[in-house]
C-alpha cells in the first residue's frame, strides 16, 4: 500500500508538471497542487481510456493532455475571479 501511494504521488508529480509545461504562461501552483492536477489528469485519462478502448487504460500521453486541460481550466477560473474583483473595485 505504501509503495502504491509513493508511485501515485511520483506519477502525479511528473504528469502534472508536464501538463503545466504544455500550457504556456506563468502559473503559480504549489507542488501539492501540481501532484493533485497530475493525479486528476491520470484519473480522467483512465476513465476516457476505459470508455474508448475497453479494458485498457488511457496511457501516459492522454494523462498529460488531461492534466493540461485541468491546468487550462484552473487558469481560466482564476482569471475570471481576478477580473471580477478588479472591475468591482474599479467602480467603487
Jmol script that loads the backbone (N, CA, C; Angstrom):
load data "model"
ATOM      1  N   UNK A   1       0.819  -1.196   0.000  1.00  0.00           N
ATOM      2  CA  UNK A   1       0.000   0.000   0.000  1.00  0.00           C
ATOM      3  C   UNK A   1       0.866   1.265   0.000  1.00  0.00           C
ATOM      4  N   UNK A   2       1.924   1.269   0.795  1.00  0.00           N
ATOM      5  CA  UNK A   2       2.824   2.424   0.840  1.00  0.00           C
ATOM      6  C   UNK A   2       3.486   2.635  -0.523  1.00  0.00           C
ATOM      7  N   UNK A   3       3.883   1.544  -1.163  1.00  0.00           N
ATOM      8  CA  UNK A   3       4.508   1.642  -2.480  1.00  0.00           C
ATOM      9  C   UNK A   3       3.542   2.245  -3.491  1.00  0.00           C
ATOM     10  N   UNK A   4       2.284   1.835  -3.433  1.00  0.00           N
ATOM     11  CA  UNK A   4       1.270   2.374  -4.338  1.00  0.00           C
ATOM     12  C   UNK A   4       1.110   3.875  -4.145  1.00  0.00           C
ATOM     13  N   UNK A   5       1.061   4.334  -2.909  1.00  0.00           N
ATOM     14  CA  UNK A   5       0.894   5.761  -2.629  1.00  0.00           C
ATOM     15  C   UNK A   5       2.101   6.552  -3.108  1.00  0.00           C
ATOM     16  N   UNK A   6       3.299   6.019  -2.881  1.00  0.00           N
ATOM     17  CA  UNK A   6       4.515   6.706  -3.343  1.00  0.00           C
ATOM     18  C   UNK A   6       4.535   6.791  -4.866  1.00  0.00           C
ATOM     19  N   UNK A   7       4.175   5.707  -5.543  1.00  0.00           N
ATOM     20  CA  UNK A   7       4.128   5.728  -7.006  1.00  0.00           C
ATOM     21  C   UNK A   7       3.042   6.664  -7.522  1.00  0.00           C
ATOM     22  N   UNK A   8       1.919   6.721  -6.829  1.00  0.00           N
ATOM     23  CA  UNK A   8       0.834   7.614  -7.219  1.00  0.00           C
ATOM     24  C   UNK A   8       1.277   9.073  -7.125  1.00  0.00           C
ATOM     25  N   UNK A   9       1.948   9.429  -6.037  1.00  0.00           N
ATOM     26  CA  UNK A   9       2.427  10.804  -5.853  1.00  0.00           C
ATOM     27  C   UNK A   9       3.505  11.129  -6.886  1.00  0.00           C
ATOM     28  N   UNK A  10       4.429  10.219  -7.108  1.00  0.00           N
ATOM     29  CA  UNK A  10       5.503  10.467  -8.071  1.00  0.00           C
ATOM     30  C   UNK A  10       4.952  10.612  -9.488  1.00  0.00           C
ATOM     31  N   UNK A  11       4.050   9.711  -9.870  1.00  0.00           N
ATOM     32  CA  UNK A  11       3.445   9.795 -11.203  1.00  0.00           C
ATOM     33  C   UNK A  11       2.618  11.066 -11.335  1.00  0.00           C
ATOM     34  N   UNK A  12       1.877  11.430 -10.279  1.00  0.00           N
ATOM     35  CA  UNK A  12       1.105  12.666 -10.305  1.00  0.00           C
ATOM     36  C   UNK A  12       1.986  13.885 -10.475  1.00  0.00           C
ATOM     37  N   UNK A  13       3.153  13.879  -9.835  1.00  0.00           N
ATOM     38  CA  UNK A  13       4.086  15.000  -9.970  1.00  0.00           C
ATOM     39  C   UNK A  13       4.600  15.111 -11.402  1.00  0.00           C
ATOM     40  N   UNK A  14       4.990  13.991 -11.988  1.00  0.00           N
ATOM     41  CA  UNK A  14       5.522  14.010 -13.359  1.00  0.00           C
ATOM     42  C   UNK A  14       4.445  14.430 -14.350  1.00  0.00           C
ATOM     43  N   UNK A  15       3.280  13.799 -14.271  1.00  0.00           N
ATOM     44  CA  UNK A  15       2.197  14.109 -15.213  1.00  0.00           C
ATOM     45  C   UNK A  15       1.718  15.547 -15.025  1.00  0.00           C
ATOM     46  N   UNK A  16       1.568  15.986 -13.780  1.00  0.00           N
ATOM     47  CA  UNK A  16       1.143  17.357 -13.512  1.00  0.00           C
ATOM     48  C   UNK A  16       2.147  18.392 -13.999  1.00  0.00           C
ATOM     49  N   UNK A  17       3.428  18.112 -13.799  1.00  0.00           N
ATOM     50  CA  UNK A  17       4.465  19.042 -14.268  1.00  0.00           C
ATOM     51  C   UNK A  17       4.464  19.137 -15.785  1.00  0.00           C
ATOM     52  N   UNK A  18       4.320  18.013 -16.464  1.00  0.00           N
ATOM     53  CA  UNK A  18       4.264  18.044 -17.930  1.00  0.00           C
ATOM     54  C   UNK A  18       2.989  18.732 -18.420  1.00  0.00           C
ATOM     55  N   UNK A  19       1.898  18.546 -17.710  1.00  0.00           N
ATOM     56  CA  UNK A  19       0.661  19.248 -18.054  1.00  0.00           C
ATOM     57  C   UNK A  19       0.797  20.750 -17.893  1.00  0.00           C
ATOM     58  N   UNK A  20       1.507  21.174 -16.847  1.00  0.00           N
ATOM     59  CA  UNK A  20       1.751  22.605 -16.653  1.00  0.00           C
ATOM     60  C   UNK A  20       2.674  23.160 -17.728  1.00  0.00           C
ATOM     61  N   UNK A  21       3.671  22.383 -18.130  1.00  0.00           N
ATOM     62  CA  UNK A  21       4.591  22.847 -19.174  1.00  0.00           C
ATOM     63  C   UNK A  21       3.918  22.935 -20.542  1.00  0.00           C
ATOM     64  N   UNK A  22       2.864  22.156 -20.746  1.00  0.00           N
ATOM     65  CA  UNK A  22       2.184  22.160 -22.040  1.00  0.00           C
ATOM     66  C   UNK A  22       1.412  23.458 -22.276  1.00  0.00           C
ATOM     67  N   UNK A  23       1.015  24.126 -21.208  1.00  0.00           N
ATOM     68  CA  UNK A  23       0.275  25.381 -21.323  1.00  0.00           C
ATOM     69  C   UNK A  23       1.245  26.526 -21.027  1.00  0.00           C
ATOM     70  N   UNK A  24       1.514  27.384 -22.019  1.00  0.00           N
ATOM     71  CA  UNK A  24       2.486  28.456 -21.792  1.00  0.00           C
ATOM     72  C   UNK A  24       1.935  29.521 -20.851  1.00  0.00           C
ATOM     73  N   UNK A  25       2.843  30.202 -20.203  1.00  0.00           N
ATOM     74  CA  UNK A  25       2.467  31.293 -19.310  1.00  0.00           C
ATOM     75  C   UNK A  25       2.849  30.998 -17.875  1.00  0.00           C
ATOM     76  N   UNK A  26       2.707  32.019 -17.058  1.00  0.00           N
ATOM     77  CA  UNK A  26       3.059  31.919 -15.645  1.00  0.00           C
ATOM     78  C   UNK A  26       1.942  31.200 -14.894  1.00  0.00           C
ATOM     79  N   UNK A  27       2.331  30.297 -14.018  1.00  0.00           N
ATOM     80  CA  UNK A  27       1.345  29.543 -13.260  1.00  0.00           C
ATOM     81  C   UNK A  27       1.839  29.327 -11.838  1.00  0.00           C
ATOM     82  N   UNK A  28       1.385  30.124 -10.892  1.00  0.00           N
ATOM     83  CA  UNK A  28       1.852  29.982  -9.511  1.00  0.00           C
ATOM     84  C   UNK A  28       1.126  28.861  -8.755  1.00  0.00           C
ATOM     85  N   UNK A  29       1.492  27.621  -9.044  1.00  0.00           N
ATOM     86  CA  UNK A  29       0.917  26.473  -8.346  1.00  0.00           C
ATOM     87  C   UNK A  29       1.988  25.865  -7.451  1.00  0.00           C
ATOM     88  N   UNK A  30       1.555  25.329  -6.329  1.00  0.00           N
ATOM     89  CA  UNK A  30       2.492  24.654  -5.440  1.00  0.00           C
ATOM     90  C   UNK A  30       2.745  23.231  -5.933  1.00  0.00           C
ATOM     91  N   UNK A  31       3.688  22.568  -5.325  1.00  0.00           N
ATOM     92  CA  UNK A  31       3.997  21.183  -5.702  1.00  0.00           C
ATOM     93  C   UNK A  31       2.810  20.283  -5.383  1.00  0.00           C
ATOM     94  N   UNK A  32       2.147  20.526  -4.272  1.00  0.00           N
ATOM     95  CA  UNK A  32       0.972  19.738  -3.908  1.00  0.00           C
ATOM     96  C   UNK A  32      -0.151  19.882  -4.922  1.00  0.00           C
ATOM     97  N   UNK A  33      -0.368  21.105  -5.392  1.00  0.00           N
ATOM     98  CA  UNK A  33      -1.389  21.329  -6.412  1.00  0.00           C
ATOM     99  C   UNK A  33      -1.005  20.659  -7.723  1.00  0.00           C
ATOM    100  N   UNK A  34       0.280  20.688  -8.059  1.00  0.00           N
ATOM    101  CA  UNK A  34       0.745  20.020  -9.276  1.00  0.00           C
ATOM    102  C   UNK A  34       0.512  18.518  -9.185  1.00  0.00           C
ATOM    103  N   UNK A  35       0.779  17.933  -8.026  1.00  0.00           N
ATOM    104  CA  UNK A  35       0.554  16.497  -7.836  1.00  0.00           C
ATOM    105  C   UNK A  35      -0.930  16.178  -7.982  1.00  0.00           C
ATOM    106  N   UNK A  36      -1.793  16.999  -7.379  1.00  0.00           N
ATOM    107  CA  UNK A  36      -3.225  16.767  -7.490  1.00  0.00           C
ATOM    108  C   UNK A  36      -3.731  16.907  -8.921  1.00  0.00           C
ATOM    109  N   UNK A  37      -3.190  17.872  -9.663  1.00  0.00           N
ATOM    110  CA  UNK A  37      -3.558  18.020 -11.079  1.00  0.00           C
ATOM    111  C   UNK A  37      -3.128  16.786 -11.860  1.00  0.00           C
ATOM    112  N   UNK A  38      -1.932  16.287 -11.584  1.00  0.00           N
ATOM    113  CA  UNK A  38      -1.448  15.093 -12.274  1.00  0.00           C
ATOM    114  C   UNK A  38      -2.269  13.858 -11.949  1.00  0.00           C
ATOM    115  N   UNK A  39      -2.635  13.697 -10.678  1.00  0.00           N
ATOM    116  CA  UNK A  39      -3.460  12.551 -10.291  1.00  0.00           C
ATOM    117  C   UNK A  39      -4.847  12.671 -10.919  1.00  0.00           C
ATOM    118  N   UNK A  40      -5.409  13.870 -10.905  1.00  0.00           N
ATOM    119  CA  UNK A  40      -6.717  14.082 -11.544  1.00  0.00           C
ATOM    120  C   UNK A  40      -6.674  13.829 -13.039  1.00  0.00           C
ATOM    121  N   UNK A  41      -5.616  14.295 -13.697  1.00  0.00           N
ATOM    122  CA  UNK A  41      -5.464  14.051 -15.134  1.00  0.00           C
ATOM    123  C   UNK A  41      -5.317  12.577 -15.446  1.00  0.00           C
ATOM    124  N   UNK A  42      -4.585  11.865 -14.607  1.00  0.00           N
ATOM    125  CA  UNK A  42      -4.426  10.420 -14.803  1.00  0.00           C
ATOM    126  C   UNK A  42      -5.755   9.693 -14.599  1.00  0.00           C
ATOM    127  N   UNK A  43      -6.518  10.119 -13.614  1.00  0.00           N
ATOM    128  CA  UNK A  43      -7.812   9.504 -13.363  1.00  0.00           C
ATOM    129  C   UNK A  43      -8.767   9.732 -14.528  1.00  0.00           C
ATOM    130  N   UNK A  44      -8.839  10.948 -15.006  1.00  0.00           N
ATOM    131  CA  UNK A  44      -9.715  11.255 -16.134  1.00  0.00           C
ATOM    132  C   UNK A  44      -9.261  10.509 -17.380  1.00  0.00           C
ATOM    133  N   UNK A  45      -7.939  10.455 -17.608  1.00  0.00           N
ATOM    134  CA  UNK A  45      -7.418   9.720 -18.762  1.00  0.00           C
ATOM    135  C   UNK A  45      -7.747   8.242 -18.661  1.00  0.00           C
ATOM    136  N   UNK A  46      -7.675   7.676 -17.466  1.00  0.00           N
ATOM    137  CA  UNK A  46      -8.032   6.270 -17.282  1.00  0.00           C
ATOM    138  C   UNK A  46      -9.492   6.012 -17.585  1.00  0.00           C
ATOM    139  N   UNK A  47     -10.369   6.933 -17.153  1.00  0.00           N
ATOM    140  CA  UNK A  47     -11.793   6.778 -17.439  1.00  0.00           C
ATOM    141  C   UNK A  47     -12.086   6.905 -18.925  1.00  0.00           C
ATOM    142  N   UNK A  48     -11.462   7.875 -19.568  1.00  0.00           N
ATOM    143  CA  UNK A  48     -11.641   8.042 -21.018  1.00  0.00           C
ATOM    144  C   UNK A  48     -11.100   6.830 -21.757  1.00  0.00           C
ATOM    145  N   UNK A  49      -9.939   6.344 -21.335  1.00  0.00           N
ATOM    146  CA  UNK A  49      -9.349   5.170 -21.977  1.00  0.00           C
ATOM    147  C   UNK A  49     -10.227   3.938 -21.840  1.00  0.00           C
ATOM    148  N   UNK A  50     -10.836   3.766 -20.685  1.00  0.00           N
ATOM    149  CA  UNK A  50     -11.751   2.624 -20.495  1.00  0.00           C
ATOM    150  C   UNK A  50     -12.972   2.737 -21.385  1.00  0.00           C
ATOM    151  N   UNK A  51     -13.504   3.965 -21.516  1.00  0.00           N
ATOM    152  CA  UNK A  51     -14.676   4.155 -22.365  1.00  0.00           C
ATOM    153  C   UNK A  51     -14.357   3.928 -23.838  1.00  0.00           C
ATOM    154  N   UNK A  52     -13.191   4.393 -24.266  1.00  0.00           N
ATOM    155  CA  UNK A  52     -12.843   4.298 -25.689  1.00  0.00           C
ATOM    156  C   UNK A  52     -12.193   2.982 -26.085  1.00  0.00           C
ATOM    157  N   UNK A  53     -11.333   2.442 -25.215  1.00  0.00           N
ATOM    158  CA  UNK A  53     -10.530   1.285 -25.587  1.00  0.00           C
ATOM    159  C   UNK A  53     -10.894   0.017 -24.836  1.00  0.00           C
ATOM    160  N   UNK A  54     -11.943   0.022 -24.070  1.00  0.00           N
ATOM    161  CA  UNK A  54     -12.332  -1.174 -23.328  1.00  0.00           C
ATOM    162  C   UNK A  54     -11.552  -1.314 -22.036  1.00  0.00           C
ATOM    163  N   UNK A  55     -10.904  -2.441 -21.836  1.00  0.00           N
ATOM    164  CA  UNK A  55     -10.210  -2.736 -20.590  1.00  0.00           C
ATOM    165  C   UNK A  55      -8.886  -2.027 -20.405  1.00  0.00           C
ATOM    166  N   UNK A  56      -8.314  -1.487 -21.462  1.00  0.00           N
ATOM    167  CA  UNK A  56      -7.014  -0.818 -21.344  1.00  0.00           C
ATOM    168  C   UNK A  56      -7.177   0.592 -20.810  1.00  0.00           C
ATOM    169  N   UNK A  57      -6.156   1.079 -20.159  1.00  0.00           N
ATOM    170  CA  UNK A  57      -6.184   2.431 -19.599  1.00  0.00           C
ATOM    171  C   UNK A  57      -5.964   3.484 -20.668  1.00  0.00           C
ATOM    172  N   UNK A  58      -5.880   4.722 -20.220  1.00  0.00           N
ATOM    173  CA  UNK A  58      -5.744   5.838 -21.148  1.00  0.00           C
ATOM    174  C   UNK A  58      -4.335   6.062 -21.647  1.00  0.00           C
ATOM    175  N   UNK A  59      -3.344   5.760 -20.842  1.00  0.00           N
ATOM    176  CA  UNK A  59      -1.968   5.955 -21.250  1.00  0.00           C
ATOM    177  C   UNK A  59      -1.384   7.254 -20.749  1.00  0.00           C
ATOM    178  N   UNK A  60      -0.075   7.344 -20.843  1.00  0.00           N
ATOM    179  CA  UNK A  60       0.672   8.466 -20.308  1.00  0.00           C
ATOM    180  C   UNK A  60       0.374   9.760 -21.056  1.00  0.00           C
ATOM    181  N   UNK A  61       0.329   9.700 -22.387  1.00  0.00           N
ATOM    182  CA  UNK A  61       0.121  10.910 -23.184  1.00  0.00           C
ATOM    183  C   UNK A  61      -1.269  11.480 -22.935  1.00  0.00           C
ATOM    184  N   UNK A  62      -2.264  10.624 -22.863  1.00  0.00           N
ATOM    185  CA  UNK A  62      -3.621  11.094 -22.576  1.00  0.00           C
ATOM    186  C   UNK A  62      -3.699  11.689 -21.171  1.00  0.00           C
ATOM    187  N   UNK A  63      -2.957  11.140 -20.223  1.00  0.00           N
ATOM    188  CA  UNK A  63      -2.922  11.699 -18.870  1.00  0.00           C
ATOM    189  C   UNK A  63      -2.321  13.102 -18.870  1.00  0.00           C
ATOM    190  N   UNK A  64      -1.267  13.321 -19.650  1.00  0.00           N
ATOM    191  CA  UNK A  64      -0.654  14.651 -19.741  1.00  0.00           C
ATOM    192  C   UNK A  64      -1.616  15.629 -20.411  1.00  0.00           C
ATOM    193  N   UNK A  65      -2.315  15.182 -21.436  1.00  0.00           N
ATOM    194  CA  UNK A  65      -3.283  16.045 -22.122  1.00  0.00           C
ATOM    195  C   UNK A  65      -4.424  16.425 -21.172  1.00  0.00           C
ATOM    196  N   UNK A  66      -4.919  15.473 -20.411  1.00  0.00           N
ATOM    197  CA  UNK A  66      -5.983  15.762 -19.437  1.00  0.00           C
ATOM    198  C   UNK A  66      -5.479  16.694 -18.343  1.00  0.00           C
ATOM    199  N   UNK A  67      -4.248  16.519 -17.898  1.00  0.00           N
ATOM    200  CA  UNK A  67      -3.671  17.420 -16.905  1.00  0.00           C
ATOM    201  C   UNK A  67      -3.534  18.832 -17.458  1.00  0.00           C
ATOM    202  N   UNK A  68      -3.130  18.941 -18.709  1.00  0.00           N
ATOM    203  CA  UNK A  68      -3.032  20.259 -19.339  1.00  0.00           C
ATOM    204  C   UNK A  68      -4.413  20.908 -19.427  1.00  0.00           C
ATOM    205  N   UNK A  69      -5.440  20.114 -19.694  1.00  0.00           N
ATOM    206  CA  UNK A  69      -6.799  20.652 -19.741  1.00  0.00           C
ATOM    207  C   UNK A  69      -7.232  21.143 -18.362  1.00  0.00           C
ATOM    208  N   UNK A  70      -6.870  20.426 -17.314  1.00  0.00           N
ATOM    209  CA  UNK A  70      -7.198  20.858 -15.954  1.00  0.00           C
ATOM    210  C   UNK A  70      -6.470  22.154 -15.618  1.00  0.00           C
ATOM    211  N   UNK A  71      -5.200  22.252 -15.992  1.00  0.00           N
ATOM    212  CA  UNK A  71      -4.433  23.484 -15.750  1.00  0.00           C
ATOM    213  C   UNK A  71      -5.086  24.649 -16.490  1.00  0.00           C
ATOM    214  N   UNK A  72      -5.504  24.413 -17.716  1.00  0.00           N
ATOM    215  CA  UNK A  72      -6.170  25.450 -18.503  1.00  0.00           C
ATOM    216  C   UNK A  72      -7.453  25.918 -17.816  1.00  0.00           C
ATOM    217  N   UNK A  73      -8.254  24.963 -17.330  1.00  0.00           N
ATOM    218  CA  UNK A  73      -9.492  25.320 -16.644  1.00  0.00           C
ATOM    219  C   UNK A  73      -9.227  26.082 -15.344  1.00  0.00           C
ATOM    220  N   UNK A  74      -8.191  25.701 -14.627  1.00  0.00           N
ATOM    221  CA  UNK A  74      -7.831  26.410 -13.396  1.00  0.00           C
ATOM    222  C   UNK A  74      -7.424  27.839 -13.714  1.00  0.00           C
ATOM    223  N   UNK A  75      -6.628  28.015 -14.747  1.00  0.00           N
ATOM    224  CA  UNK A  75      -6.207  29.367 -15.125  1.00  0.00           C
ATOM    225  C   UNK A  75      -7.388  30.225 -15.540  1.00  0.00           C
ATOM    226  N   UNK A  76      -8.296  29.655 -16.319  1.00  0.00           N
ATOM    227  CA  UNK A  76      -9.476  30.411 -16.752  1.00  0.00           C
ATOM    228  C   UNK A  76     -10.322  30.828 -15.551  1.00  0.00           C
ATOM    229  N   UNK A  77     -10.467  29.943 -14.585  1.00  0.00           N
ATOM    230  CA  UNK A  77     -11.237  30.251 -13.391  1.00  0.00           C
ATOM    231  C   UNK A  77     -10.562  31.353 -12.586  1.00  0.00           C
ATOM    232  N   UNK A  78      -9.253  31.276 -12.449  1.00  0.00           N
ATOM    233  CA  UNK A  78      -8.524  32.308 -11.701  1.00  0.00           C
ATOM    234  C   UNK A  78      -8.583  33.652 -12.407  1.00  0.00           C
ATOM    235  N   UNK A  79      -8.503  33.648 -13.746  1.00  0.00           N
ATOM    236  CA  UNK A  79      -8.561  34.900 -14.493  1.00  0.00           C
ATOM    237  C   UNK A  79      -9.917  35.569 -14.314  1.00  0.00           C
ATOM    238  N   UNK A  80     -10.984  34.800 -14.353  1.00  0.00           N
ATOM    239  CA  UNK A  80     -12.316  35.368 -14.163  1.00  0.00           C
ATOM    240  C   UNK A  80     -12.478  35.910 -12.751  1.00  0.00           C
ATOM    241  N   UNK A  81     -11.938  35.172 -11.791  1.00  0.00           N
ATOM    242  CA  UNK A  81     -12.049  35.595 -10.393  1.00  0.00           C
ATOM    243  C   UNK A  81     -11.297  36.900 -10.167  1.00  0.00           C
ATOM    244  N   UNK A  82     -10.095  36.997 -10.699  1.00  0.00           N
ATOM    245  CA  UNK A  82      -9.294  38.214 -10.546  1.00  0.00           C
ATOM    246  C   UNK A  82      -9.913  39.350 -11.340  1.00  0.00           C
ATOM    247  N   UNK A  83     -10.393  39.065 -12.549  1.00  0.00           N
ATOM    248  CA  UNK A  83     -11.009  40.111 -13.361  1.00  0.00           C
ATOM    249  C   UNK A  83     -12.288  40.625 -12.702  1.00  0.00           C
ATOM    250  N   UNK A  84     -13.043  39.745 -12.080  1.00  0.00           N
ATOM    251  CA  UNK A  84     -14.259  40.162 -11.389  1.00  0.00           C
ATOM    252  C   UNK A  84     -13.968  41.099 -10.231  1.00  0.00           C
ATOM    253  N   UNK A  85     -12.919  40.800  -9.488  1.00  0.00           N
ATOM    254  CA  UNK A  85     -12.535  41.670  -8.371  1.00  0.00           C
ATOM    255  C   UNK A  85     -12.022  43.006  -8.876  1.00  0.00           C
ATOM    256  N   UNK A  86     -11.262  42.991  -9.969  1.00  0.00           N
ATOM    257  CA  UNK A  86     -10.684  44.216 -10.492  1.00  0.00           C
ATOM    258  C   UNK A  86     -11.793  45.171 -10.949  1.00  0.00           C
ATOM    259  N   UNK A  87     -12.783  44.654 -11.667  1.00  0.00           N
ATOM    260  CA  UNK A  87     -13.845  45.525 -12.130  1.00  0.00           C
ATOM    261  C   UNK A  87     -14.730  45.978 -10.979  1.00  0.00           C
ATOM    262  N   UNK A  88     -14.904  45.135  -9.974  1.00  0.00           N
ATOM    263  CA  UNK A  88     -15.739  45.514  -8.834  1.00  0.00           C
ATOM    264  C   UNK A  88     -15.078  46.639  -8.031  1.00  0.00           C
ATOM    265  N   UNK A  89     -13.768  46.596  -7.859  1.00  0.00           N
ATOM    266  CA  UNK A  89     -13.107  47.646  -7.092  1.00  0.00           C
ATOM    267  C   UNK A  89     -12.964  48.921  -7.910  1.00  0.00           C
ATOM    268  N   UNK A  90     -12.951  48.819  -9.217  1.00  0.00           N
ATOM    269  CA  UNK A  90     -12.830  49.999 -10.045  1.00  0.00           C
ATOM    270  C   UNK A  90     -14.047  50.899  -9.936  1.00  0.00           C
ATOM    271  N   UNK A  91     -15.221  50.310  -9.808  1.00  0.00           N
ATOM    272  CA  UNK A  91     -16.455  51.089  -9.822  1.00  0.00           C
ATOM    273  C   UNK A  91     -16.831  51.623  -8.452  1.00  0.00           C
ATOM    274  N   UNK A  92     -16.106  51.271  -7.449  1.00  0.00           N
ATOM    275  CA  UNK A  92     -16.452  51.771  -6.099  1.00  0.00           C
ATOM    276  C   UNK A  92     -15.943  53.132  -5.838  1.00  0.00           C
TER     277      UNK A  92
END
end "model"
wireframe off; spacefill off
backbone 0.3
color backbone group
